[in-house]
């Protein structure tokens, strides 16, 4: 009976450890998520910067402005 309890305790400890690990996201995934968000934000900022520069030169039509700003907003929405 004693050995059964020991085996059961080891199995329970292993299950508890696995559950604890599954609750914590691995650092690699967290780092990749941050990199992905940074790239998306950079894409949105690049789009807005390009629109700003071209608007300053007067080389954008209103439809191009609307399209570019909509693209930037989509990049930002991807972050949420």
N, C-alpha and C positions, 0 to 999 in steps of 0.2 A: 504494500500500500504506500509506503514511504517513497519508493522509486517512482510510482505513478504520479504522486504529487510533485516530485522534482521535475519530471518530464513535462507535466502540465504547466508548472511555473515557468520553465524555460520557453515553452511554446507561447505562453501568454506574454512573456517579456519580449520575445521576437515580434509578435503581432503588435504590441505597444510601440516598439521601436519603428516598425514599418509605417504605422499610422502617423507617428510623430514626423517622420521624414516626408510623408506625402503631404502634410499640412504646410511644410516650409518649402517655398519655391527654391529650386537650385539657383545659386548665384549666377551661373552662366546664363540661364534663361532671363533672369532679372537684368543682367547686363545687356543682353541682346534686345530686350524690350526697350531699354533706355536708348540704345543706339538707334533702334528703329524709329522711336519717337523723335529723336534729334534729327534724323534724316528727313522725316516728314515735315517737321517745323522748318528746317532749312529750305525744303522745297517751297513751302508757302511763302517764306520771307523772300526767296529769290524771285518768285512770281510777282509779288508786290513791288519789289525793287525794280524789276524790269518794266512793269507798268508805269511806275513813277518816273523813271528815266525817259521812257518813250512819250509819256504825257508832257513832260517838260520840253521835249523837242517838237511836240505837236505831230507825231507820226502815228498816232493811234486813232482809229475811228471809235465811235461810241460803242459799237457792237464788240470790237476787239477789247475795249476796256472792260465791258460787262463780262465777256467770256473769261478774260484773264483773272479778274477779281473773283469770279465764281470758282475758277480752278483753285485759287488760293484758299478760298473758304472750304472747299472740299478737302484740301490738304489738312486744314486745321480741324475739320470735323473728324478726320481719320484718327486724330490724336485722342479723341474722347472715347 
